[in-house]
Amino acid sequence: MDIWFAEDLEVGDVHDLGTTSASEAEIIAFARRFDPLPLHVDEQAAAAGPFGGVIGSAAHTLALYSGLASRAFMPRVALVAGKGIDRMRLPAPLRPDVVHTATIEVLDVAPRFRGDATSTDRADLRCAGRLVDADGQVVLALEALQVVRYRAPRHR
């Protein structure tokens, strides 16, 4: 497997991360541990709620996306570290037993100079991540920032 360094990543590149799904039992088990709200853990309360049934929590939705990105994209880049997630949105619920497709798009690759340094071997990589359900509804949208290495140092 070829490793992609900062200079190999181009704005507009879109990478397919694969598919994922979660059963109702998996959603409930995750939520019992990490987000035990009734709409995630109580079938009767969730059925009477605004979504008409159990839905995945934000944390579970992010975990499913992250699992795909960590298997299909992150091992391919010369990753130093993750820096954060910005503008995470959940426009549609994560429903049980629905196949979701994930993608990641390169938004920006910028040299990461520190202080008055005149060269760097690192870049900030900003990407847009999306998780979409079988009907084409966006379930998760986010911007992620990672630090990646250059193959050869960059100079100011």
N, C-alpha and C positions, 0 to 999 in steps of 0.2 A: 504494500500500500504506500503510495506516494504521500508525503507530508506536504501540506500547503502552508507556505510561509506568507507573511504579510504581502509581499510583492506578487504572489500568485492569486490573491483574492481581488476580484474586481467588483466595483459598485454595480448592482443590478443582478449579480449572479444569484440564482435561486437553486437551492438544493432540497431534494425530496428527502424527508427523514423517515418515511414509512408510515405505518398505520398502528393504531392501538384501540383498545376498547376496555371497558370495565363492566363487570356484571353488577347487578344490584347488591349481591352479597359482598363483593369487593368494595363497592362504594360505602356500604354500611360499616364494614370492618375498618376501613381507613378512617371514616368519620368518628366512629366510637373512640378511636385512639387520639385523633388530632383535631376534630371539629364536630363535637357531638350535639349539633343543633338538630331539632326535630325534622327539618326538611332533608337532612342527610341520613338520619338513623331510625326514624319512626315511620313505617310504611303507612299507617293510618293517618297520622298527622300530615304527612307529606301529600297523601292523596287528596286531602281536604284543602291543601294550600294552593298557592298561585301557580305552581308548576304541574299539578295533577299527579305527582308521584315523587319518589326519591330522586334527587339529583346529586351529582358529585360536588364536593366543596371546591372552593378556589384553590386550596392547597393541593387537593387530589388532582385537579385539572392541570395545574402547573407541574406536579410530579410526573404525570403521564407524558406531557410534552418534554420535560427535562430528560426523562428516560430515553425517549427517541433521539433527542439531540445529543445526549451523552454517548449513545451507541453509534449513530450514523454520521455526525458532523465533528464533534469535538476531538475524537481521536485522529481525525484527518488533518487538523490544523496544528501548527507549532504553538500550542497553547502554553502560556505562562500561568495565567489565573483568570478567573471570572472577576469582574469588577462590580456588576450589579444588573438590576432589571429596572427599566423605566417604563412608564406608561402602560402598565399591565391592565388589560380590559377583558371582561367576560361578557360579551354581548348576548350570548345564548347559553342555556344550561347544558352541562355535561349529563346526558341521559344514559341510563344503563343499556348495555348490549348494543350500542351503536358504534359502528366503525368510524374512527376519526383519523384524518390524514393530517400530517404535519409537514410544514416547510420552513425553511430559514432563508432569508434574503440578505445579502450584504448591502448595507446602507452607506458605510463609510469605513475607510482604512486610513488612519492618520498617524504620522510619526509621533512618538511619545518622548519628547525632550523634557528633561528635568532641569529646572533652574536655568543656569547659563550654559549648560552642556552644549557642545557643538556637534555631537554625534549621538546616535542611539541605535540600539539593536532591537527595539520594541516598538509596537504600534498598538493603538487603540482600535479595536474592531467593533463596529456597531452593526448589529443585525436586527432584522424584524422577524419575529417568530409568529407562526399562525398554526392553530389547530382548528380544523374544519370538520363539521359532521357530514354524514352521508347525504344530507339535503343541501350542502353547500353553505350552511350557516357557520359563521365564525364563532367558535366557542371560546377561544383564547387568542388574544393579540398582545404582543409585548415587544419592547425593544430591549435587547441585551447588549451589554458591553463586556468585552473580554480583552485581555492583553495577549498579544501574539508576538512571536519573534520574526525579525527579518532574517533572511538567509545571509545577507551582508549588511553591515551598518549603514545608516543613512546620515547625511550631514546637512546642517542648516545652510 
